[in-house]
Each structure stands twice: as C-alpha cells, then as structure tokens.
Amino acid sequence: MKKVGKPAFFIVVILIAVLTYLAFFGFSTFWGDIEHKYIKGVDDIRWGIDIRGGVDVTFTPPAGYDATDSEMSAAESIIRGRLVSQNITDSEVYTDYAKDRLIVRFPWKADESDFNPEQAVKELGETAQLTFREGTAEDGPVVIEGKDVESAMAGVDPQTQEYVVQLNLKDEGREKFSEATGRLIGQRISIWMDDEMISAPVVNNQIPDGVATITGSGSLEEATDLADKINGGALPFALETENFSTISPTLGTGSRDAMVVAGVVAFVLVSIFVIAIYRMCGVVAAIALVGQVAGMIACLTGFFAVFPSFTLTLPGIAGIILSIGMGVDANVITSERIREELRRGKTLEGAISSGFQRTFSAIFDGNITMVIVAVILMGAFGPSGSFLSTIFSPFFRWFGQSATGAIYSFGYTLLTGVILNFVFGVTASRLMLKSISKFKPFRNPALYGGGKA
C-alpha cells in the first residue's frame, strides 16, 4: 500500500462527518411549499408492519382442496386488487405455491381509529364475485357469472399479434353467452369483479361454442392480469384463515424506540471501552463505527431520492446492533496485534502496518462466514421473485414465506453491516491510524498500547 499522508486522517473524518449528517438528516430544497428531496434521511426509512402496526394473515384453500398454481396466482391477484380498492397500497402479498398459502400483510390505515381488522380479513378471503353484464353500467343485466367460467388464459393472437385473453366457458354458461352475444353485436359486455369494472370488450360476433377471445390488452402483463382476475372470480373456493395476528402502532413504535435506545447505549459503551483500553486505536475505531452506522442508515433509506427505501423491521434493528459488535471486533483484533508488535520492539509505523496485515485474514474469514449466513437468510426468507430466493429455492423449499419481511430485513442489515465493516473498520481505520501516527503529538507508542518512547 502506498504511503499515507498526514491529511488522510482529516479527509476521512470529514467524509464520515458529511455522510453521517446526510444519512440522518438528508438534503432537500424548497420552492415555496414544494419540497424537492435529493438525499433521504432517517425520516424516510420505511418501517415494517411489526413497528408501525398492521395485520399479518395467512390464507389457505379449504381443507382437502389441492389448488393449482394458476388458481393461487389468481387468488393473489384478487387480494391485491381488493387491498388497492380499500386504499391500502403499502401492502405485501406473497404466494407459497408449495404449501398453497397466501401471506398477506398490510399496515393500519393512517389516522383511522375504527378500522376493523377482522372484517377486513374476512372480506379479503371471500370468493370474488365475477359477473359479465350488458353495457357498462354496474346494474346492467347479468349475462353470466364466475361459476360459468371454466378458465381464462393470456396469450398472443397468431394472426394479429395482439395480446388477448382466451375465455373458456362451462356447459351451463355457453347457451346464455351465445344468446347474449348474438343480440349484442357491436355493443359492449362489461366484466365486473365485485363492484369494479375490470374490462368492457366490444362484441364482434356471436359466440356459440363457449370459447371467446377478449382483445384490447396493451401488453402481456395486462392480459395476464385480466386473466388472473377472471380466474380468481371463478375460483371454486373461498380462502380460509390459517394464521391471523395484529400489531398495534403503539406496541410497535414502543418496541422500536426500545431497540434504538439499546443500540445507542451499546454504541456509547462500546466506544468508551475501546477508547479506554486501546487509546488512539480506540478513538479511530469509534470514528470508524460512526461511519459504519451512517452507511447502514444510508443503505436503509435508499440515500438518493431516486432509490426506494428498504423496509426496516425489529430484527433488522437487531442486525444493526450485531453489526456494530462485529465492527468493534475487527478493530479490537487489529489493536491487540499493534500492541503486541510494539512490545516486541517494532517502530510505530512498522507495528501499525504489521498489525493490519497480520489480522486481515482473520477478519476476512470471520466476516465472510457472516456474509454467507446473511445471503442464505435473504435467499430462504426473501420474496419469491428476488434474485437470492430464486437461487436458493431448490434447497430451501421447506421454508414457508410467512417469515418474509422480518428475517429478510435482519439478513439485509447483517449483510450491509459486514460489507461496511470492511470499508470503515478495515480500510478507513488503517488510513486514519497511519495518518494520525505521523503527527508528533501522537507518535508516543504508549498511546497505542506500547511502552514509552
């Protein structure tokens, strides 16, 4: 490594101070009452439902019913639509196809005191009411219902290359649909999910065989979404509640505040300990810890406004506290090695260089095992569509997704903490220590645990 100049200490400290300020307070400008946010602070952290309060429910089909993957996907689409229709947009819906489970989490509505979670869960699990109606009015005559639908499948018309939905009707629905399409040519038959119109295709010709093609989708995603909604309305079962729990906002924020206080106390006590025992090495370690914590906060907020925030749960806060301990551990190992080298008679520069070189492999080995653990946690308990979940799905299919969110947040904060430990606990600490040791007032080996100069 090239020689480190005297200014390096001050440059690193200034960079850590700037990062800390921006990570906690962010940066934004105002034009009148309009705020333009450039960098997000702690106020922009997205808290998990276990902190801000909400409902956590697991749905399953009735006992003995083996739902297909397409039916579970359809049920997920319906639940998402119902949450949006209730103005609950900040929700989590996951499908565990292996165990035929739907895990749904949604927060308490803001400023709502009479919210009934039991009724909300009941409404979510009911079979969707699918109807095909003449015209586009909600009270139009019903042509067929969801029970008359066999299936709906998204695809591409080979002739027009348009995205379409192919609708297959049961025997009892074919005659009714044939009669209606025969007299409504040139008019619309609207498709309703509960009280929401999801499509209103024009009838181009009579359909006597119960096989219809719905056009008008702008993309394959739109066609798939429409097919899922139709299939959901045609589900022959109502979802049953397997697990149901609620968390009050008061309990959640109280637990969060307690965890934050525990983290602050741990940080202060650890800093006092390393400074008292390792003197200048301890001071450098404390400064590096500040940078590590600030970096973790930045990773949670998304830092820059264009990036989404990560959801932080109570186990995620525990991961931050654990990462602080790991950051201290790296500095303690190095400080002990520097002290040993000084007592063996090495110069200050030689002891510092040797201390970091000899401890790097031990620090690396210890941290890489934590990286592996964090990656496995994120893969096993992450959302089904995530990169890590896809990689580990063949090995961890026995993990249900009911733990997604809380454990995933723990794995994320643990992973970012380990990575930032290398940045601040190893690299930044080495730069600061080599730099500060060049100043005459700080060249006394006793300040680093050695004997008097």
CORQUITA-V112513 format. One record per pair of residues at least 24 apart in sequence whose ideal C-beta (glycine too) atoms are under 10 Angstrom apart, sorted by the first residue. I is the first residue (numbers start at 1). J is the second residue. If there is no record, write none. Layout:
I_J + I_J
This chain:
1_353 + 1_356 + 1_357 + 1_427 + 1_430 + 1_431 + 1_434 + 3_349 + 3_434 + 3_438 + 4_349 + 4_352 + 4_430 + 4_431 + 4_432 + 4_433 + 4_434 + 4_435 + 4_436 + 4_437 + 4_438 + 5_431 + 5_434 + 5_435 + 5_438 + 6_434 + 6_435 + 6_436 + 6_437 + 6_438 + 6_439 + 7_435 + 7_438 + 8_428 + 8_430 + 8_431 + 8_432 + 8_433 + 8_434 + 8_435 + 8_436 + 8_438 + 9_284 + 9_287 + 9_431 + 9_432 + 9_433 + 9_434 + 9_435 + 9_436 + 9_437 + 9_438 + 9_439 + 9_442 + 10_432 + 10_435 + 10_436 + 11_431 + 11_432 + 11_435 + 12_284 + 12_287 + 12_288 + 12_291 + 12_424 + 12_427 + 12_428 + 12_429 + 12_430 + 12_431 + 12_432 + 12_435 + 12_436 + 13_284 + 13_287 + 13_290 + 13_291 + 13_428 + 13_432 + 13_435 + 13_436 + 15_291 + 15_428 + 16_287 + 16_288 + 16_289 + 16_290 + 16_291 + 16_292 + 16_294 + 16_295 + 16_424 + 16_428 + 16_432 + 17_287 + 17_290 + 17_291 + 17_294 + 18_294 + 19_290 + 19_291 + 19_294 + 19_295 + 19_297 + 19_298 + 19_303 + 19_424 + 20_290 + 20_291 + 20_293 + 20_294 + 20_295 + 20_297 + 20_298 + 21_294 + 22_294 + 22_297 + 22_298 + 22_301 + 22_303 + 23_291 + 23_293 + 23_294 + 23_295 + 23_296 + 23_297 + 23_298 + 23_299 + 23_300 + 23_301 + 23_303 + 24_293 + 24_294 + 24_297 + 24_298 + 24_301 + 26_298 + 26_301 + 26_303 + 26_305 + 27_304 + 27_305 + 28_305 + 36_305 + 37_304 + 37_305 + 38_303 + 38_304 + 38_305 + 38_306 + 39_298 + 39_301 + 39_302 + 39_303 + 39_304 + 39_305 + 40_297 + 40_298 + 40_300 + 40_301 + 40_302 + 40_303 + 40_304 + 40_305 + 40_306 + 40_307 + 40_308 + 40_309 + 41_297 + 41_298 + 41_301 + 41_303 + 42_260 + 42_297 + 42_298 + 42_300 + 42_301 + 42_312 + 43_301 + 44_300 + 44_301 + 44_302 + 44_303 + 44_305 + 44_309 + 45_297 + 45_300 + 45_301 + 45_302 + 45_309 + 45_310 + 45_311 + 45_312 + 45_316 + 46_90 + 46_300 + 46_301 + 46_302 + 46_308 + 46_309 + 46_310 + 46_311 + 46_312 + 47_107 + 47_249 + 47_252 + 47_253 + 47_256 + 47_309 + 47_311 + 47_312 + 47_313 + 47_314 + 47_316 + 47_317 + 48_92 + 48_105 + 48_107 + 48_247 + 48_252 + 48_256 + 48_310 + 48_311 + 48_312 + 48_313 + 48_314 + 48_315 + 48_316 + 48_317 + 48_405 + 48_406 + 48_408 + 48_409 + 49_90 + 49_91 + 49_92 + 49_105 + 49_106 + 49_107 + 49_108 + 49_246 + 49_247 + 49_249 + 49_252 + 49_311 + 49_313 + 49_405 + 49_406 + 50_105 + 50_245 + 50_247 + 50_251 + 50_252 + 50_255 + 50_256 + 50_312 + 50_313 + 50_314 + 50_315 + 50_316 + 50_405 + 50_406 + 50_409 + 51_107 + 51_247 + 51_249 + 51_251 + 51_252 + 51_253 + 51_254 + 51_255 + 51_256 + 51_257 + 51_259 + 51_311 + 51_312 + 51_313 + 51_314 + 51_316 + 51_317 + 52_90 + 52_107 + 52_108 + 52_110 + 52_247 + 52_249 + 52_252 + 52_253 + 52_256 + 53_107 + 53_108 + 53_246 + 53_247 + 53_248 + 53_249 + 53_250 + 53_251 + 53_252 + 53_253 + 54_88 + 54_90 + 54_91 + 54_92 + 54_105 + 54_106 + 54_107 + 54_108 + 54_109 + 54_115 + 54_117 + 54_245 + 54_246 + 54_247 + 54_248 + 54_249 + 54_252 + 55_88 + 55_91 + 55_104 + 55_105 + 55_106 + 55_107 + 55_108 + 55_115 + 55_117 + 55_118 + 55_120 + 55_121 + 55_124 + 55_244 + 55_245 + 55_246 + 55_247 + 56_92 + 56_103 + 56_104 + 56_105 + 56_106 + 56_117 + 56_243 + 56_244 + 56_245 + 56_246 + 56_247 + 56_402 + 56_405 + 56_406 + 57_102 + 57_103 + 57_104 + 57_105 + 57_106 + 57_117 + 57_118 + 57_120 + 57_121 + 57_124 + 57_125 + 57_239 + 57_241 + 57_242 + 57_243 + 57_244 + 57_245 + 57_246 + 58_94 + 58_96 + 58_99 + 58_101 + 58_102 + 58_103 + 58_104 + 58_105 + 58_239 + 58_240 + 58_241 + 58_242 + 58_243 + 58_244 + 58_245 + 58_400 + 58_401 + 58_402 + 59_93 + 59_95 + 59_100 + 59_101 + 59_102 + 59_103 + 59_104 + 59_121 + 59_124 + 59_125 + 59_238 + 59_239 + 59_240 + 59_241 + 59_242 + 59_243 + 59_244 + 60_96 + 60_99 + 60_100 + 60_101 + 60_102 + 60_125 + 60_237 + 60_239 + 60_240 + 60_241 + 60_242 + 60_243 + 61_100 + 61_101 + 61_102 + 61_235 + 61_236 + 61_237 + 61_238 + 61_239 + 61_240 + 62_236 + 62_237 + 62_238 + 62_239 + 62_240 + 63_240 + 65_100 + 65_236 + 65_237 + 65_240 + 66_100 + 67_97 + 67_100 + 67_101 + 67_102 + 67_235 + 67_236 + 67_237 + 67_239 + 68_97 + 68_100 + 68_231 + 69_95 + 69_97 + 69_98 + 69_100 + 70_151 + 70_152 + 70_153 + 70_227 + 70_228 + 70_231 + 70_232 + 71_100 + 71_151 + 71_228 + 71_231 + 71_232 + 71_234 + 71_235 + 71_236 + 71_237 + 72_96 + 72_97 + 72_100 + 72_101 + 72_102 + 72_232 + 72_235 + 72_239 + 73_97 + 73_224 + 73_227 + 73_228 + 73_231 + 73_232 + 74_128 + 74_151 + 74_152 + 74_227 + 74_228 + 74_229 + 74_230 + 74_231 + 74_232 + 74_233 + 74_234 + 74_235 + 75_100 + 75_102 + 75_124 + 75_125 + 75_127 + 75_128 + 75_228 + 75_231 + 75_232 + 75_235 + 75_237 + 75_238 + 75_239 + 76_102 + 76_103 + 76_104 + 76_228 + 76_232 + 77_128 + 77_193 + 77_224 + 77_225 + 77_226 + 77_227 + 77_228 + 77_229 + 77_230 + 77_231 + 77_232 + 77_233 + 78_102 + 78_124 + 78_125 + 78_126 + 78_127 + 78_128 + 78_130 + 78_193 + 78_194 + 78_228 + 78_229 + 78_231 + 78_232 + 78_233 + 78_235 + 78_239 + 79_104 + 79_106 + 79_124 + 79_125 + 79_128 + 79_232 + 79_239 + 80_104 + 80_225 + 80_228 + 80_229 + 80_232 + 81_128 + 81_193 + 81_194 + 81_196 + 81_198 + 81_225 + 81_228 + 81_229 + 81_232 + 82_120 + 82_123 + 82_124 + 82_125 + 82_126 + 82_128 + 82_193 + 82_194 + 82_196 + 82_232 + 83_120 + 83_124 + 84_196 + 85_123 + 85_193 + 85_194 + 85_195 + 85_196 + 86_115 + 86_120 + 86_123 + 86_124 + 88_120 + 88_124 + 90_311 + 92_311 + 92_383 + 92_401 + 92_404 + 92_405 + 93_124 + 94_382 + 94_383 + 94_384 + 94_385 + 94_400 + 94_401 + 94_402 + 94_404 + 94_405 + 95_384 + 95_401 + 96_384 + 96_397 + 96_399 + 96_400 + 96_401 + 96_402 + 96_404 + 97_384 + 97_397 + 97_401 + 98_393 + 98_397 + 98_398 + 98_399 + 98_400 + 98_401 + 99_242 + 99_397 + 99_398 + 99_400 + 99_401 + 99_402 + 100_239 + 101_239 + 101_242 + 101_243 + 101_400 + 101_401 + 101_402 + 102_239 + 102_242 + 102_401 + 103_242 + 103_243 + 103_400 + 103_401 + 103_402 + 103_403 + 103_404 + 103_405 + 104_239 + 104_244 + 105_247 + 105_402 + 105_404 + 105_405 + 107_247 + 107_249 + 107_252 + 108_246 + 108_247 + 108_248 + 108_249 + 108_252 + 110_249 + 115_246 + 117_244 + 117_245 + 117_246 + 117_247 + 118_241 + 118_244 + 118_246 + 121_239 + 121_241 + 121_244 + 121_246 + 122_238 + 122_241 + 123_194 + 124_239 + 124_241 + 125_237 + 125_238 + 125_239 + 125_240 + 125_241 + 126_194 + 126_238 + 126_239 + 127_232 + 127_233 + 127_234 + 127_235 + 127_236 + 127_237 + 127_238 + 127_239 + 128_192 + 128_193 + 128_194 + 128_196 + 128_229 + 128_230 + 128_231 + 128_232 + 128_233 + 128_234 + 128_235 + 128_238 + 129_192 + 129_193 + 129_194 + 129_195 + 129_233 + 130_191 + 130_192 + 130_193 + 130_194 + 130_198 + 130_229 + 130_230 + 130_231 + 130_232 + 130_233 + 130_234 + 130_235 + 131_190 + 131_191 + 131_192 + 131_193 + 131_194 + 131_233 + 132_167 + 132_169 + 132_173 + 132_176 + 132_177 + 132_180 + 132_189 + 132_190 + 132_191 + 132_192 + 132_199 + 132_201 + 132_212 + 132_230 + 132_233 + 133_180 + 133_188 + 133_189 + 133_190 + 133_191 + 133_192 + 133_197 + 133_200 + 134_180 + 134_183 + 134_184 + 134_187 + 134_188 + 134_189 + 134_190 + 134_203 + 135_184 + 135_187 + 135_188 + 135_189 + 135_190 + 135_200 + 136_187 + 136_188 + 136_189 + 136_190 + 136_192 + 136_197 + 136_200 + 137_190 + 137_197 + 138_190 + 138_192 + 138_195 + 138_196 + 138_197 + 140_188 + 140_189 + 140_190 + 140_192 + 141_180 + 142_176 + 142_180 + 142_192 + 143_173 + 143_176 + 143_177 + 143_179 + 143_180 + 143_181 + 143_184 + 143_189 + 143_190 + 143_191 + 144_169 + 144_170 + 144_172 + 144_173 + 144_174 + 144_175 + 144_176 + 144_177 + 144_180 + 144_189 + 144_191 + 144_210 + 145_172 + 145_173 + 145_176 + 145_233 + 145_234 + 146_173 + 146_192 + 146_193 + 146_230 + 146_231 + 146_232 + 146_233 + 146_234 + 146_235 + 146_236 + 147_172 + 147_173 + 147_233 + 147_234 + 147_236 + 148_172 + 148_173 + 148_174 + 148_175 + 148_176 + 148_177 + 148_210 + 148_234 + 149_173 + 149_177 + 149_210 + 149_230 + 149_231 + 149_233 + 149_234 + 149_235 + 150_174 + 150_210 + 150_211 + 150_231 + 150_234 + 151_227 + 151_230 + 151_231 + 151_234 + 152_191 + 152_212 + 152_214 + 152_223 + 152_224 + 152_226 + 152_227 + 152_228 + 152_229 + 152_230 + 152_231 + 152_232 + 152_233 + 152_234 + 153_223 + 153_224 + 153_227 + 153_230 + 153_231 + 154_214 + 154_217 + 154_219 + 154_220 + 154_221 + 154_222 + 154_223 + 154_224 + 154_225 + 154_226 + 154_227 + 154_228 + 155_213 + 155_220 + 155_223 + 155_224 + 155_227 + 156_217 + 156_220 + 156_223 + 157_213 + 157_215 + 160_215 + 162_213 + 162_215 + 162_216 + 162_217 + 162_218 + 162_223 + 163_214 + 163_215 + 163_216 + 163_217 + 163_218 + 163_219 + 163_220 + 163_221 + 163_222 + 163_223 + 163_224 + 163_226 + 164_201 + 164_212 + 164_213 + 164_214 + 164_215 + 164_216 + 164_217 + 164_223 + 164_226 + 164_227 + 165_191 + 165_199 + 165_201 + 165_212 + 165_213 + 165_214 + 165_215 + 165_216 + 165_217 + 165_222 + 165_223 + 165_224 + 165_225 + 165_226 + 165_227 + 165_228 + 165_229 + 165_230 + 166_211 + 166_212 + 166_213 + 166_214 + 166_223 + 166_227 + 167_191 + 167_201 + 167_207 + 167_210 + 167_211 + 167_212 + 167_213 + 167_214 + 167_226 + 167_227 + 167_230 + 168_209 + 168_210 + 168_211 + 168_212 + 169_207 + 169_209 + 169_210 + 169_211 + 169_212 + 169_234 + 170_210 + 170_234 + 171_210 + 172_210 + 173_210 + 174_207 + 174_208 + 174_209 + 174_210 + 174_211 + 175_208 + 175_210 + 176_210 + 177_206 + 177_207 + 177_208 + 177_209 + 177_210 + 177_211 + 177_212 + 178_206 + 178_207 + 178_208 + 178_209 + 178_210 + 179_206 + 179_208 + 180_206 + 180_207 + 181_205 + 181_206 + 181_207 + 181_208 + 181_212 + 182_206 + 182_207 + 182_208 + 189_214 + 191_226 + 191_229 + 191_230 + 191_233 + 192_233 + 193_226 + 193_229 + 193_230 + 193_232 + 193_233 + 194_233 + 196_229 + 198_225 + 198_226 + 198_229 + 198_230 + 198_233 + 199_226 + 199_229 + 199_230 + 201_226 + 242_402 + 243_402 + 252_313 + 252_314 + 255_314 + 255_317 + 256_312 + 256_313 + 256_314 + 256_317 + 258_314 + 258_317 + 259_314 + 259_315 + 259_316 + 259_317 + 259_318 + 259_320 + 259_321 + 260_317 + 260_320 + 260_321 + 262_317 + 262_318 + 262_321 + 263_293 + 263_317 + 263_318 + 263_320 + 263_321 + 263_324 + 264_293 + 264_321 + 265_321 + 266_320 + 266_321 + 266_322 + 266_324 + 266_325 + 266_328 + 267_293 + 267_320 + 267_321 + 267_324 + 267_325 + 267_327 + 267_328 + 270_324 + 270_325 + 270_327 + 270_328 + 270_331 + 270_332 + 271_324 + 271_328 + 273_328 + 273_332 + 274_328 + 274_331 + 274_332 + 274_335 + 277_332 + 277_335 + 277_336 + 277_339 + 277_449 + 278_331 + 278_332 + 278_334 + 278_335 + 278_336 + 278_338 + 278_339 + 278_447 + 278_448 + 278_449 + 279_335 + 279_339 + 279_442 + 279_444 + 279_446 + 279_447 + 279_448 + 279_449 + 280_335 + 280_338 + 280_432 + 280_433 + 280_436 + 280_437 + 280_442 + 280_444 + 280_446 + 280_447 + 280_448 + 280_449 + 281_331 + 281_332 + 281_334 + 281_335 + 281_336 + 281_338 + 281_339 + 281_352 + 281_355 + 281_429 + 281_432 + 281_433 + 281_447 + 281_448 + 281_449 + 282_328 + 282_331 + 282_332 + 282_335 + 282_448 + 282_449 + 283_432 + 283_433 + 283_436 + 283_442 + 283_447 + 284_331 + 284_334 + 284_335 + 284_425 + 284_428 + 284_429 + 284_430 + 284_431 + 284_432 + 284_433 + 284_434 + 284_435 + 284_436 + 284_437 + 284_448 + 285_327 + 285_328 + 285_330 + 285_331 + 285_332 + 285_334 + 285_335 + 285_424 + 285_425 + 285_429 + 285_432 + 285_433 + 286_328 + 286_331 + 287_424 + 287_428 + 287_429 + 287_432 + 288_327 + 288_328 + 288_330 + 288_331 + 288_420 + 288_421 + 288_423 + 288_424 + 288_425 + 288_426 + 288_427 + 288_428 + 288_429 + 288_430 + 288_431 + 288_432 + 288_433 + 289_323 + 289_324 + 289_327 + 289_328 + 289_331 + 289_421 + 289_424 + 289_425 + 289_429 + 290_424 + 291_327 + 291_420 + 291_423 + 291_424 + 291_425 + 291_428 + 291_429 + 291_432 + 292_320 + 292_323 + 292_324 + 292_326 + 292_327 + 292_328 + 292_330 + 292_416 + 292_417 + 292_419 + 292_420 + 292_421 + 292_422 + 292_423 + 292_424 + 292_425 + 292_428 + 293_320 + 293_321 + 293_323 + 293_324 + 293_327 + 293_417 + 293_420 + 293_424 + 294_420 + 294_424 + 295_416 + 295_417 + 295_419 + 295_420 + 295_421 + 295_423 + 295_424 + 296_320 + 296_323 + 296_324 + 296_327 + 296_412 + 296_413 + 296_416 + 296_417 + 296_419 + 296_420 + 297_416 + 298_416 + 298_420 + 299_412 + 299_413 + 299_415 + 299_416 + 299_417 + 299_419 + 299_420 + 300_409 + 300_412 + 300_413 + 300_416 + 310_408 + 310_409 + 310_412 + 310_413 + 310_416 + 311_405 + 311_406 + 311_408 + 311_409 + 311_412 + 312_409 + 312_412 + 312_413 + 313_405 + 313_406 + 313_407 + 313_408 + 313_409 + 313_410 + 313_412 + 313_413 + 314_406 + 314_409 + 314_410 + 315_377 + 315_403 + 315_405 + 315_406 + 315_407 + 315_408 + 315_409 + 315_410 + 315_411 + 315_413 + 315_414 + 316_405 + 316_406 + 316_407 + 316_408 + 316_409 + 316_410 + 316_411 + 316_412 + 316_413 + 316_414 + 317_409 + 317_410 + 317_413 + 318_406 + 318_409 + 318_410 + 318_413 + 318_414 + 319_374 + 319_377 + 319_407 + 319_409 + 319_410 + 319_411 + 319_412 + 319_413 + 319_414 + 319_415 + 319_416 + 319_417 + 320_410 + 320_413 + 320_414 + 320_416 + 320_417 + 321_413 + 321_417 + 322_370 + 322_410 + 322_413 + 322_414 + 322_417 + 322_418 + 323_370 + 323_374 + 323_413 + 323_414 + 323_415 + 323_416 + 323_417 + 323_418 + 323_419 + 323_420 + 323_421 + 323_425 + 324_417 + 324_421 + 325_417 + 326_363 + 326_366 + 326_367 + 326_370 + 326_414 + 326_417 + 326_418 + 326_420 + 326_421 + 326_425 + 327_367 + 327_417 + 327_418 + 327_420 + 327_421 + 327_422 + 327_424 + 327_425 + 327_426 + 327_429 + 328_421 + 328_425 + 329_362 + 329_363 + 329_366 + 329_367 + 329_421 + 329_425 + 330_359 + 330_360 + 330_362 + 330_363 + 330_364 + 330_366 + 330_367 + 330_418 + 330_421 + 330_422 + 330_424 + 330_425 + 330_426 + 330_429 + 331_359 + 331_363 + 331_421 + 331_424 + 331_425 + 331_426 + 331_429 + 331_433 + 332_359 + 333_358 + 333_359 + 333_360 + 333_362 + 333_363 + 333_366 + 333_425 + 334_358 + 334_359 + 334_360 + 334_362 + 334_363 + 334_425 + 334_426 + 334_429 + 334_430 + 334_433 + 335_359 + 335_429 + 335_433 + 335_448 + 335_449 + 336_449 + 337_362 + 338_433 + 338_437 + 338_445 + 338_448 + 338_449 + 338_450 + 339_445 + 339_448 + 339_449 + 339_450 + 340_449 + 340_450 + 341_445 + 341_448 + 341_449 + 341_450 + 342_445 + 342_446 + 342_448 + 342_449 + 342_450 + 342_451 + 343_445 + 343_449 + 343_450 + 343_451 + 344_450 + 345_450 + 345_451 + 346_445 + 346_450 + 347_437 + 347_443 + 347_445 + 347_450 + 348_433 + 348_434 + 348_437 + 348_438 + 348_442 + 348_443 + 348_444 + 348_445 + 348_447 + 348_448 + 348_450 + 348_453 + 349_434 + 349_437 + 349_438 + 349_443 + 351_437 + 351_445 + 351_448 + 351_449 + 351_450 + 352_430 + 352_433 + 352_434 + 352_436 + 352_437 + 352_448 + 353_430 + 353_433 + 353_434 + 355_430 + 355_433 + 355_448 + 356_426 + 356_427 + 356_429 + 356_430 + 356_433 + 356_434 + 357_430 + 359_426 + 360_422 + 360_426 + 360_430 + 363_421 + 363_422 + 363_425 + 363_426 + 364_422 + 364_426 + 366_418 + 366_421 + 367_417 + 367_418 + 367_419 + 367_421 + 367_422 + 367_425 + 367_426 + 368_418 + 368_422 + 369_418 + 370_414 + 370_415 + 370_417 + 370_418 + 370_421 + 371_414 + 371_415 + 371_418 + 371_419 + 371_422 + 372_415 + 372_418 + 373_411 + 373_414 + 373_415 + 373_418 + 374_410 + 374_411 + 374_412 + 374_413 + 374_414 + 374_415 + 374_416 + 374_417 + 374_418 + 374_419 + 375_411 + 375_414 + 375_415 + 376_411 + 377_403 + 377_407 + 377_408 + 377_409 + 377_410 + 377_411 + 377_412 + 377_414 + 377_415 + 378_407 + 378_408 + 378_409 + 378_410 + 378_411 + 378_412 + 378_414 + 378_415 + 379_408 + 379_411 + 380_404 + 380_407 + 380_408 + 380_411 + 381_405 + 381_406 + 381_407 + 381_408 + 381_409 + 381_410 + 381_411 + 382_407 + 382_408 + 382_411 + 382_412 + 383_408 + 388_415
